[in-house]
Amino acid sequence: MPRIALGIQYDGTQYQGWQSQVHGLTVQDTLEKALTQFATVPLKVQCAGRTDTGVHALDQVIHVDVPMERPLESWVRGTNSFLPDAIAVRWARVVSEEFHARFDAFKRTYHYVIYNHAVRSPIWNNRAGWYHAPLDAERMHAAAQSLVGEHDFSAFRAAQCQAKSPIKTMHAVSVKRIGDLVVVSVTANAFLHHMVRNIVGALIYIGAGKQHLDWLGFLLTQKNRSLAAPTFSASGLYLAAIHYDARFGLPTPSDDFSALLGIQT
């Protein structure tokens, strides 16, 4: 059967994460239902990375084996006709049967958006985390550089994480202020459960002056989640890009959100 890859964008506010559940209130369940309606046969998908309840995606990538050949544009427009406004297929490509959306991804990029203002904003509700006290973004950026490289990220790992190893390679971390927004961008080969939100929580402590500049490095050495900051809100987290080798012929992640905010990734 032909295998196709699809680029998916979604607002995760109303969904109980990506992964399929019995109640069906997930992004995967909604997408598979739409694909099945369009193809008129049951279809199951594999994704590049699962997202939690309330987390958004700018460019999630999935693959699916389909028992028919149709124009690629029809997989975009046809599937979208059965999807709610909060989810959209952005592109489709034919890939080899060896391609796997998860296992062939060599790095992933997330953005976390913090609305940093004394008063909460209805406009940014469910689109950004909110922190009321002033944050020093330059201090946060400087502190975050201790995360770059291969480390044991146990201090930023959720208790329910199912990853085989806490050791991951962080390729880049940046923190940038854009008006009332503070945007944390992280790129790694893979992420642990709640890893980005736990890193953001720790960076906020540093940016607010509650912890010293070298605190992240200390937490890495201690490998103890109980010593770190609380997990920050899911609302401001965006799966921004999945990176693959050029041989697969997939579109370069556009990351429109990053361009809108002027973030360099």
PAGUFI-523520 format. One line per field, with one value per residue: x, y, z of N, C-alpha, C, CB in turn; residue in one letter. Coordinates in steps of 0.02 Angstrom, whole numbers, plus 32768, in hexadecimal, padded with zeros to 4 digits. Glycine has a CB too. Layout:
n_xx X:...
n_yy Y:...
n_zz Z:...
ca_xx X:...
ca_yy Y:...
ca_zz Z:...
c_xx X:...
c_yy Y:...
c_zz Z:...
cb_xx X:...
cb_yy Y:...
cb_zz Z:...
residu a:...
***
This chain:
n_xx 802A:8018:8078:805C:8092:8059:8048:8016:7FB5:7F7F:7F0E:7F19:7EC3:7E3F:7E50:7E7D:7F0A:7F7D:7F7F:7F1D:7E87:7E0E:7D9A:7D9E:7DBD:7E2D:7EB7:7EED:7E84:7E1F:7E5A:7E70:7DED:7DBE:7E13:7DEB:7D65:7D79:7DC6:7D76:7D94:7DD3:7E59:7EF9:7F70:801D:807D:80F7:8117:80CC:8056:8022:7F8A:7F39:7FA7:7FEF:800A:8073:80AD:8098:80C5:808A:807C:8026:7FE3:7F94:7F0D:7EF9:7F13:7F19:7F10:7F8A:7F62:7EDD:7EDC:7EFA:7E95:7E21:7E25:7E26:7DA6:7D5A:7D88:7D88:7D8F:7DFF:7E65:7ED2:7F09:7F9F:7FF9:8026:8085:80CA:8121:81A9:8191:81E2:81ED:81D3:8172:8190:820B:8267:827C:82F5:8308:82AA:8246:8208:81A0:8185:8111:8108:809C:80C5:8096:8049:7FC1:7F4D:7F2A:7E9C:7EA5:7F17:7EF6:7EFA:7F55:7FCF:8040:802F:8086:8094:80F3:8183:81F5:829C:82D6:8351:83A5:8369:8383:840F:8421:83E4:843D:848B:8449:8462:84A3:84CE:8474:843D:8398:8348:831B:82BC:8256:81B9:8160:8114:814F:8178:81EB:827E:82FC:8342:839E:83C1:83E3:83FB:83EE:83E0:83B2:834F:831F:82B0:8276:81E2:8190:810D:811A:8177:81DC:820A:8274:8299:8302:831B:8358:82F7:826D:8243:81B2:8154:81C7:81EB:8190:81B5:8238:821C:81D6:8240:8295:8247:824A:82D0:82D1:827E:82C8:82C9:831D:83CC:8442:8485:8433:83EE:8455:847C:8409:840B:847A:844E:83E0:835E:82B8:8267:82AA:829F:8241:818B:8123:80FD:8070:8010:7FDE:802C:8080:80C9:80DD:8151:81A1:81D3:8262:82AE:8318:834F:833D:82C1:8269:820B:81AA:8203:81F5:8183:815E:8107:80DB:814F:818D:8130:8141:81C3:822A:82C4:82F5
n_yy 7FC4:8071:80EB:817F:8220:829C:8348:8392:840C:8451:8493:8471:8486:8455:83CD:832B:8319:82CB:823B:81AB:8185:812D:817B:81CA:8251:8293:82D5:8279:8219:8268:828E:8210:81E6:8244:8228:81A5:81BA:8203:81AA:813C:80C3:8071:80C7:80D2:8134:8166:81CC:8254:8285:827C:82EB:8344:835D:83F2:8426:8471:8461:8491:8453:83C1:831C:8290:81E3:8176:80DF:80C1:8079:8099:80FF:81AA:8255:82BF:833C:8325:82DB:833C:83A3:8354:830B:8376:83A7:835A:8375:83CE:8482:8495:8440:841A:83D6:83FC:83DE:835A:82CA:8247:81BF:814A:809C:807F:80F0:8140:81A2:81C2:817D:81A2:8228:829D:8309:837D:840F:847F:8508:8571:85E1:866A:86D7:8769:87CD:883E:882D:87B2:877B:8773:875D:8710:869F:85F2:85EF:8615:8604:8655:86CE:8736:878D:87F6:87B6:878E:877D:8774:8746:86CA:868E:8686:862D:85BC:8585:8525:84B1:8480:8400:8352:8308:82C4:82D2:82C0:8312:835E:830E:82C1:8260:81FA:81DE:817B:8164:810B:8135:81BE:820E:8289:82EB:8392:8406:8491:8523:85AF:864E:86D0:8776:87C1:8848:883C:87B6:8725:86B5:8610:85A6:8504:8483:83D9:832F:82D9:82D9:82CF:829E:832A:8375:83F1:844D:8443:8472:84F6:8522:8523:8582:85F4:8608:8630:86A1:86F4:8710:86B9:864E:8623:8647:85D5:856B:850D:84BC:8483:8439:83DB:838E:8358:8308:82F9:8305:833E:83AB:8411:8494:84A9:8456:84B3:8507:84B6:8502:855E:8516:84DE:8469:847E:845A:83CC:8374:832D:82C1:82FD:82A3:8269:82BF:8316:83AA:843E:846F:84F1:8545:85B7:85FF:861B:8672:86D9:870C:872F:86D7:8682:85E5
n_zz 8000:7FDC:8035:808A:80C2:8131:815A:81EC:8240:82DA:8356:83F8:8463:8483:8487:84CA:84C6:844E:843B:8417:8470:84D5:84E5:8475:8466:842D:83CA:836F:8365:832C:82B3:8275:8266:8208:819B:8180:815B:80E6:8096:8097:80CF:8162:81B1:81FD:8255:826A:82D2:82DC:8359:83F7:8441:84D5:8536:8509:84C6:8434:8380:82FE:8292:8290:8260:8207:81D5:8163:8127:8090:8036:7FB1:7F1E:7F13:7EDC:7F27:7F56:7F6D:7FE1:803C:802D:802C:80A7:8101:80F1:8143:81BF:825E:8281:82D0:82AB:8224:8189:813D:80D6:8061:803A:7FD4:8017:8032:805C:80C5:810F:81AD:8212:8297:82BC:825C:826D:8297:82E9:8350:8362:83DA:840C:8497:84D3:853A:8588:85C9:863C:86B0:86B9:8687:85DD:8579:84F0:84DE:8522:8536:84D0:84F8:8582:8621:867F:8708:8746:8721:86A5:8682:85ED:85AC:8610:8625:85A9:85AB:8617:85E4:858A:85C5:85B4:8536:84D1:84F3:8574:8612:862E:869E:8706:86CC:86A6:869A:8715:86E0:8668:85DB:8594:8562:8587:85E3:85A7:8536:84A2:849B:8420:840C:8468:8486:84C8:84B7:84BD:8485:8481:84F0:84F5:851F:84D3:84D0:847B:8449:840D:83F2:83EA:8417:848D:853B:859C:85C7:85C8:8587:85C0:8645:8640:861A:868C:86E9:86AD:86B9:8744:874D:86FA:8741:87AD:8818:881F:880A:8784:875B:8776:8724:86F3:876C:878C:8724:8748:87C0:87A0:87CE:87D6:8839:886B:8813:87BC:87BD:8741:86B2:8666:85E2:857C:8531:84DF:8449:83CC:8358:82E8:8289:8261:81D3:816E:80D0:806A:806F:8037:806F:8096:80C9:8171:8188:81F1:820F:827D:82C4:8269:826D:82EE:82E9:830C:8310:82D8
ca_xx 8000:803E:807E:8060:809F:802F:8059:7FD9:7FB7:7F42:7F04:7F0B:7E9D:7E04:7E5E:7EA1:7F4A:7F7F:7F78:7ED9:7E6B:7DCC:7D66:7DA1:7DC4:7E73:7EC6:7EF4:7E42:7DFB:7E7A:7E63:7DA7:7DB8:7E33:7DC0:7D2C:7D8F:7DDD:7D40:7DAF:7DF4:7EA0:7F1C:7FAA:8056:8092:813D:811E:808D:804F:7FF6:7F4C:7F40:7FE3:7FE0:803D:8079:80C0:809C:80CB:8071:8079:7FEC:7FE1:7F53:7F01:7EE5:7F3B:7EF2:7F3C:7F9F:7F3A:7E9C:7EE5:7EF8:7E53:7DED:7E26:7E13:7D5D:7D3D:7DA8:7D71:7DBA:7E3B:7E97:7ED6:7F40:7FBE:801B:8029:80BB:80D5:8161:81B7:8174:8211:81E8:81AB:816C:81B1:824F:8294:8286:8334:8302:8268:8248:81CD:819F:8158:8101:80F3:8082:80E4:8074:802B:7F7A:7F43:7F0D:7E6C:7EBB:7F49:7EDB:7F03:7F87:800F:8042:802F:80AC:8082:812C:81B2:8226:82D9:82DE:8399:83BE:834F:83A7:8453:841C:83CD:8473:84A7:8424:8479:84CF:84B0:846D:8408:8366:831A:82FF:8286:8230:817C:8162:80F2:8172:8185:8228:82AD:8336:833B:83D5:83AE:8411:83DD:8415:83DF:837F:8351:82E9:82AC:823C:81C1:815C:80F8:8124:81B9:81D7:823F:8277:82C7:8309:833F:834B:82B7:825A:8221:816F:8153:820A:81ED:816A:81DD:826E:81FF:81C9:8280:82AD:821F:8268:830E:82C0:825D:82F8:82BF:8354:840A:844D:849F:8405:83DE:848D:8478:83D3:8421:84A7:842A:83B4:8328:827F:8249:82D0:8292:8204:814E:8114:80D8:8032:8015:7FBF:805A:80B0:80BD:810A:815B:81BF:81F2:8298:82BF:834B:8334:832E:827A:8244:81D4:81B2:8226:81C3:817A:815C:80EA:80D6:8192:8197:8104:815C:8208:8256:82F4:82FC
ca_yy 8000:80B0:810E:81C8:8249:82D8:837B:83A3:8445:8450:84B5:843A:849C:842D:8386:830A:8305:82AB:81F3:8190:8170:810D:81AE:81E6:829A:82A2:82EA:823D:81FC:8294:828A:81CE:81E5:826B:8202:816C:81D4:8216:816F:810A:8086:8083:80D7:80E1:815E:8169:8212:8261:8290:8287:8329:833D:8384:843B:843A:847E:844C:84B7:8427:837A:82F2:824C:81BB:8149:80B3:80CA:8043:80B4:8137:81E6:828F:82D5:8375:830E:82C7:837A:83C3:8324:82FE:83B4:83B0:8333:8389:840D:84BC:8494:8413:841E:83B9:8433:83C4:8312:82B2:81FF:81AB:8103:8073:807D:812E:8140:81E7:81CA:8164:81C3:826D:82A0:833B:839C:8453:8498:854B:857F:8628:8684:871B:8784:880D:883D:8819:877F:8792:8745:874F:86DB:8666:85B2:85F6:8624:8602:8699:86DB:877C:87B6:8801:8783:87A4:874C:876C:871A:8688:8674:8674:85F2:8583:8568:84EB:8476:846B:83C6:8313:8308:829F:8304:82A4:8348:837D:82D5:82B1:821F:81C8:81D9:8136:8160:80D9:8156:8206:8230:82A7:831D:83D3:8428:84DA:8541:85F8:8672:8711:87A0:87E5:886D:881C:876E:8707:8677:85DF:8578:84CD:844F:83A0:82F2:82C0:82F9:82A7:82B6:8369:8391:8438:8473:8444:84A1:853A:8533:8533:85C1:862A:8616:8655:86E2:871C:871C:868B:861F:863F:863D:8592:853A:84D7:848E:845F:8408:83A5:8362:8336:82D6:82F0:832F:8361:83E8:8442:84BC:8486:8453:84EE:84FC:849B:852F:8582:84E9:84D1:843F:84AC:843D:838A:8378:82EE:82C4:8317:826D:8256:82EC:8338:83F3:845C:848D:8539:8567:85F9:861E:8636:86AC:870E:8729:8743:86A9:865E:85A0
ca_zz 8000:7FDD:8075:8083:80FE:8134:818A:8211:826E:8303:8395:8425:849E:8493:8480:8500:84AA:840C:8437:8417:84B0:84CF:84DE:8432:8467:8420:8385:8345:8358:82FF:8271:8257:8251:81CB:8165:8171:8136:80A3:8071:809B:80EF:81A1:81AB:823B:8247:8298:82D5:82EC:83A1:841A:8468:850E:8538:8505:84A0:83EE:834F:82C0:825C:82A0:8224:8210:8198:8161:80ED:8072:8006:7F70:7F07:7F04:7ED8:7F69:7F6B:7F85:8027:8063:802B:803E:80F0:8124:80ED:817A:81FE:827D:8274:82FA:828E:81DB:8164:8118:809B:805A:800E:7FD0:8033:802B:8091:80FD:8137:81EA:822A:82D8:82C2:822C:8281:82BB:831E:8355:837E:83FD:8428:84CF:84D5:857B:858A:8606:864B:86F3:86B3:8654:859E:855A:84AC:84E0:8547:8512:849B:8519:85CB:863D:86BC:8719:875B:86EA:8697:8660:85B7:859E:8645:8616:856F:85C1:8641:85BC:8561:85E8:859E:84F4:84D3:850B:85BC:8633:863D:86D0:872F:86A6:868D:86C0:8736:86B5:8628:85C6:856C:857B:85A3:85ED:8586:84F7:8489:848D:83EC:8413:8493:8485:84EA:8497:84CE:844E:84A3:852F:84EF:8526:84AD:84D9:8443:8459:83DA:840C:83C4:8431:84CD:856D:85AD:85EC:85CC:8575:85F2:8682:8634:861C:86D2:8708:8690:86D7:8786:8742:86DE:8775:87E3:8850:881F:87EE:873D:874F:8794:86F5:86F5:87AB:8787:86F9:876D:87F6:8781:87FF:87C2:8873:887A:87DE:87BF:87A7:86FA:869D:8640:859E:854B:8506:84BF:8402:83A4:8321:82AC:828A:8230:81B2:813B:8091:803B:8073:800C:8092:8097:8101:819E:817B:8232:8205:82BE:82D2:823E:8284:832A:82DE:8330:82E7:82EF
c_xx 802C:8040:8084:806F:8074:804A:801A:7FE5:7F78:7F48:7EEE:7EDF:7E66:7E10:7E87:7EE3:7F44:7F65:7F30:7EC5:7E25:7D95:7D68:7DAE:7E0C:7E7D:7ECB:7EB0:7E1C:7E17:7E6B:7E1B:7D9D:7DD8:7E09:7D82:7D3F:7DA1:7DA9:7D58:7DD2:7E3F:7EBC:7F5D:7FE0:8070:80DC:8148:80DB:808E:801B:7FB6:7F5B:7F7C:7FD1:8017:8039:8088:80CC:80A0:80B2:807C:803F:7FF1:7F9A:7F49:7EEA:7F14:7F0C:7F23:7F4C:7F74:7EF6:7EA1:7EE4:7EB1:7E1B:7DEA:7E10:7DC7:7D39:7D5A:7D88:7DA3:7DFC:7E72:7E97:7F12:7F5D:7FE0:8019:8062:80BB:811B:816B:819A:81A3:820C:81BC:81AC:8192:81FB:8280:829E:82C7:8337:82BD:8270:8205:81D7:8172:814F:80E7:80D8:8097:80CA:8052:7FE3:7F73:7F20:7EDC:7E82:7EEC:7F33:7EDD:7F35:7FCD:8008:8046:805A:80A9:80BE:815D:81E5:8261:82EA:8328:83B9:83A7:8375:83ED:8452:840D:8405:8494:8483:843C:84AB:84AA:84B0:843A:83D5:8332:82F9:82C4:8258:81F3:8180:8145:8114:8184:81C3:8259:82E8:8329:8370:83BF:83E2:83EC:840A:8417:83A6:8386:8315:82E9:826E:8224:8186:814C:8100:816D:81B3:8215:823C:82AC:82C7:8334:8331:8309:82AB:8238:81DD:8174:8197:820C:81C9:818F:8219:8255:81F1:8209:829B:8286:8239:82A8:82FF:82A0:828B:82F0:82F7:8390:8414:8464:8471:83F6:8417:848E:8443:83E6:844D:8482:83FB:8377:82EF:8264:826D:82C0:8250:81C7:8147:80E9:809E:803F:8002:7FEF:808A:809A:80F2:8115:8175:81DA:8225:82AB:82F7:832A:8321:82E5:824E:8209:81DF:81DB:81F2:81BF:817A:8143:80E7:8119:819F:816D:8122:81A6:823A:8284:82FD:8335
c_yy 803E:80CC:8158:81E8:8287:8308:8395:83DE:8443:847C:8480:844A:846C:83E1:836B:82ED:82E5:8264:81DB:8176:8153:8141:81D1:8231:82B0:82B8:82AD:821F:8226:8290:8247:81C8:820A:8246:81C6:8182:81E5:81D9:8139:80C5:809B:8090:80E9:8105:8155:81B0:8218:826A:829F:82C9:831E:8366:83CF:8453:8440:8464:8479:848A:83E0:8353:82AC:8225:818A:8120:80B3:8096:805B:80ED:8170:8220:82A9:830F:835E:82F5:8303:8394:8393:8316:833B:83BF:838A:8346:83C8:8445:84B9:8467:841A:83F7:83F0:841B:8378:8300:8265:81F0:8160:80DD:806C:80BC:8125:8185:81F2:81B8:8183:820D:8271:82DA:835C:83E0:8464:84E2:854B:85CA:863A:86CB:8739:87CB:8806:8824:87E6:879B:875F:8730:8714:869F:8627:85B5:8603:8616:8649:869C:8725:87A8:87BF:87C9:87A1:8770:8740:873E:86D2:8667:865D:8634:85B4:8562:852C:84AA:8459:8432:8388:8311:82D5:82D3:82EC:82DA:836A:8349:82C8:826B:81E8:81BF:8191:812F:812F:80F9:81A0:822F:8248:82DA:835C:83F8:8473:84EE:858D:8613:86B9:8736:87C4:880A:884D:87D0:875C:86C2:864C:85AD:8543:849B:8417:8363:82D2:82E0:82C6:82C5:82F3:838C:83DC:8462:8477:8471:84E9:854F:8547:8576:85FC:863B:863F:869B:8710:872A:86EE:8657:863E:8628:85F6:855A:8500:84A3:8464:8428:83CD:8374:833A:8300:82C7:8320:8358:83A1:8421:8467:8493:8487:848F:84D9:84E0:84CE:854F:8558:84D7:84A2:8463:848C:83F8:8389:8333:82F8:82D7:82DF:8258:8285:830F:8383:840A:847C:84D8:8562:85AF:8621:863F:8675:86E7:8733:873E:8717:8687:8619:857D
c_zz 8000:8024:8068:80C6:80F9:8169:81AA:823F:8298:8341:83C7:8460:84B2:8491:84BB:84E5:8466:840E:8440:845C:84A4:84C3:849A:842E:845D:83D7:8358:8334:8325:82B8:8250:8241:820F:8190:814F:8149:80EE:8079:806C:80B2:812F:8196:81F0:822B:827C:8297:82E7:8337:83C1:8440:849E:8507:8536:84DD:8456:83C1:8312:8285:8276:825F:8234:81CF:819D:8121:80D0:803B:7FC1:7F5D:7EF5:7EFF:7F1E:7F83:7F86:7FCD:8055:8066:8042:8088:8116:8123:8125:81BE:821B:8271:8299:82DF:8242:81C1:8138:80D8:809B:802A:800D:7FEB:8029:8066:80CD:8129:8173:8208:826B:82D5:8292:823B:82AA:82EE:8319:8376:839E:840D:8465:84D5:851A:8572:85CC:8614:868F:86F2:867B:8616:8583:8513:84AB:850A:851B:84D9:84B9:8563:85E5:867C:86CB:8729:8721:86E4:8670:862B:85A7:85D2:8639:85DC:8584:85EA:8618:8595:8583:85D4:855C:84FB:84EA:8557:85D3:864C:8671:86FA:870D:8689:86B9:86DC:870A:8672:8619:859B:858C:859E:85AC:85C9:8541:84E2:8477:845B:83F5:8442:848D:84AB:84CF:84AD:8490:846C:84E6:852C:84FB:8506:84B8:849F:8451:841F:83F6:83E0:83D8:8475:84FA:857B:85DB:85EE:85BD:85A9:8634:867B:8638:8663:86F6:86EE:86AD:871C:8780:8729:8710:87B0:881F:8856:87FC:87A6:872D:8767:8765:86F4:8734:87A7:875A:871F:87A3:87DD:87AD:87EF:87FD:8884:884A:87E9:87AA:875B:86E6:8670:85FA:8568:851B:84DF:8477:83E6:8362:82E2:82BA:8251:8216:8180:80F8:8061:803B:804A:802D:8092:80D3:812F:8195:81BB:822B:8246:82D0:82A9:8256:82C0:8323:8305:82FF:8304:82CA
cb_xx 7FD0:8020:80BC:801F:80EB:7FE5:8081:7FC0:7FBD:7F34:7ECF:7F4A:7E7F:7DCC:7E83:7E75:7F6B:7FC5:7FA3:7ED4:7E67:7DBC:7D6E:7D64:7DA9:7EA0:7F07:7F1F:7E19:7DFE:7EC5:7E73:7D7A:7DD9:7E78:7DAB:7D0E:7DCA:7E1B:7D1D:7DE0:7DEA:7EAA:7F29:7F96:808E:8068:8155:814F:807E:803C:801A:7F23:7F44:801D:7FD6:8033:80AE:80FE:805E:8115:8026:80BC:7FA9:7FF7:7F4B:7ECD:7E9B:7F67:7EBC:7F1B:7FE8:7F30:7E82:7F27:7F27:7E44:7DF8:7E6D:7E36:7D43:7D46:7DF3:7D66:7D95:7E28:7E88:7EDA:7F2A:7FF0:8063:7FE5:8101:80CD:8166:8203:8162:8258:81CD:81C5:8124:818F:824E:8279:8249:836E:833A:8238:825A:81C0:8188:8173:80CD:812E:8033:8131:803F:802D:7F4D:7F1A:7F44:7E27:7EDC:7F8A:7E93:7EC1:7F75:8025:807E:7FE8:80F6:8054:8150:81D6:8206:8315:82BA:83BC:83A6:8304:83AC:8471:83E6:8398:84A7:84A2:83DB:8497:850A:84D6:845A:8423:8342:8340:8335:82A3:825C:813D:813C:80AA:81B2:814A:8248:82C4:8374:833C:8413:8367:8438:83D4:83F8:83D6:8387:8353:82F1:82AD:824E:81AB:811D:80AF:810F:81D1:81CD:8238:8288:82B3:8329:832C:8384:82B8:822C:824B:8146:813A:8239:81CC:8125:81F3:828E:81BE:81AA:82B3:82A6:81D5:8276:833B:8292:821E:82F3:827D:8340:8445:8481:84E2:83C5:83D2:84CE:8469:8393:8447:84DF:8403:83DB:8342:8248:8249:831A:8293:820A:8110:80F0:8106:800B:7FE9:7F99:8081:80B8:80BB:80EE:818B:81F7:81BC:82D6:8281:836F:8366:8359:8263:822B:81CE:816D:825A:81D3:813A:81A2:80A5:80C2:81C7:8185:80C0:8156:8212:822D:8337:82BB
cb_yy 8000:80E4:80F4:81E4:825C:82C5:83B5:8366:8489:8409:84F0:8420:84E0:843E:8379:82D2:82D5:82AC:81D2:8157:81AB:80E4:81E1:81D7:82B7:8266:8313:8209:81F7:82DD:8294:8197:8204:82AF:81EA:8149:8211:8246:8154:8103:805E:804D:8112:80A0:81A7:8135:8238:82A0:82C9:824C:8365:8351:8373:8456:8407:84CA:8402:84ED:8442:8363:82F0:824B:8195:8171:806B:8112:8014:80CB:8124:81F3:82C7:82EA:83A5:82D6:82A0:83AF:83DD:82E4:82E9:83EF:8399:82E9:8395:8403:84FB:847D:83C9:8467:837B:8455:83DE:82F5:82CD:81E4:81BE:80F6:802E:8077:8168:810A:81F9:819F:811A:81BB:8289:82A6:8371:836F:8486:8470:857F:8560:863A:8682:871D:8785:881F:8882:8858:8744:879F:8764:878D:86F6:8674:859B:8630:866D:85D6:86B1:86C2:877B:8795:8844:8749:87AE:8764:87B0:8733:868C:86A9:86AE:85FC:8599:859D:84F5:8486:84A6:83D3:82D5:834E:8273:8319:8274:837C:83A9:8297:82B8:8221:81DD:8205:811C:81A6:80AD:814C:8216:8203:82C8:8302:83FD:8418:84FC:852A:8613:8671:870A:87D3:87B5:8871:882D:8756:8703:8686:85BA:859D:84A9:846D:8391:82C0:8271:8335:82A4:827D:835D:836D:8442:8454:83FD:8493:853D:84F8:84FC:85BF:8617:85D3:8630:86D9:86F9:8762:8667:85DC:862A:866E:858B:855C:84F3:84B4:848E:842A:83C1:838A:8369:8296:82FC:8304:8333:83D9:8421:84FB:84A5:8411:851F:853C:845D:8564:85B1:84A9:8513:83F5:84E1:846B:8350:839A:82D1:8280:8344:8231:8255:82C8:831E:8415:8491:847C:8545:8566:85F3:85EB:8600:869B:86F2:86F8:878A:8675:8683:8579
cb_zz 803D:7FAC:809E:8065:8104:8144:8169:823A:8248:8319:8390:843E:8490:8464:843F:8520:84D9:83F2:846A:83E5:84E3:850E:8515:8410:84A8:8430:8383:836A:8399:8318:8278:8289:8288:81D3:817C:81B1:8159:80A7:8090:8057:80BF:81D6:817A:8264:8244:8283:8308:82C7:83AF:8449:843A:854E:8578:8548:84AA:83E3:833B:82C7:8237:82CB:820B:8224:818C:8163:80FF:8055:8021:7F70:7ECB:7F3B:7EAD:7F67:7F31:7F58:802F:8046:7FE5:8019:8106:8105:80A8:816E:81F3:82C9:8286:833F:82A3:81C4:8139:8144:8097:8041:8026:7F87:807F:8026:8077:80E3:810C:821C:8232:830D:82B8:81E7:82AA:828A:8318:837F:8348:843E:83F2:8513:849F:85AF:8581:85FF:8613:8712:86A6:8671:856B:8557:848D:84FC:855F:84F7:846C:850D:85E5:864C:86B7:8753:8798:86F5:866F:8692:8578:859E:868A:8605:8538:85EA:8677:858C:8552:8633:8599:84CD:8501:84EE:85D6:866F:85FD:86FE:873E:866F:8688:8694:8778:86AB:8629:85A0:8565:8542:8576:8637:8581:84FB:844B:84CF:83A9:83CE:84DE:843D:8539:844A:8506:8414:8478:853D:84AA:8572:8462:851F:8400:849B:8399:8455:83CD:8437:84C1:85AE:85CF:8631:859C:852F:85FC:8694:85F0:85F2:86F5:86FC:8644:86DA:87AB:8711:86A4:878E:87F9:8848:87FE:8819:8723:8771:87A8:86AF:86EF:87E6:876B:86BC:878C:881F:8774:8848:87A5:88AF:8877:879A:8793:87C8:86E8:8678:863B:8597:856F:852F:84E8:83D9:839A:8335:8291:8282:8250:818E:8134:8070:804B:80BC:7FD2:80DB:8099:80E9:81E7:8155:8252:81E8:82F4:82C4:81F6:8297:8363:82F2:8358:82E3:82E7
residu m:p:r:i:a:l:g:i:q:y:d:g:t:q:y:q:g:w:q:s:q:v:h:g:l:t:v:q:d:t:l:e:k:a:l:t:q:f:a:t:v:p:l:k:v:q:c:a:g:r:t:d:t:g:v:h:a:l:d:q:v:i:h:v:d:v:p:m:e:r:p:l:e:s:w:v:r:g:t:n:s:f:l:p:d:a:i:a:v:r:w:a:r:v:v:s:e:e:f:h:a:r:f:d:a:f:k:r:t:y:h:y:v:i:y:n:h:a:v:r:s:p:i:w:n:n:r:a:g:w:y:h:a:p:l:d:a:e:r:m:h:a:a:a:q:s:l:v:g:e:h:d:f:s:a:f:r:a:a:q:c:q:a:k:s:p:i:k:t:m:h:a:v:s:v:k:r:i:g:d:l:v:v:v:s:v:t:a:n:a:f:l:h:h:m:v:r:n:i:v:g:a:l:i:y:i:g:a:g:k:q:h:l:d:w:l:g:f:l:l:t:q:k:n:r:s:l:a:a:p:t:f:s:a:s:g:l:y:l:a:a:i:h:y:d:a:r:f:g:l:p:t:p:s:d:d:f:s:a:l:l:g:i:q:t
***
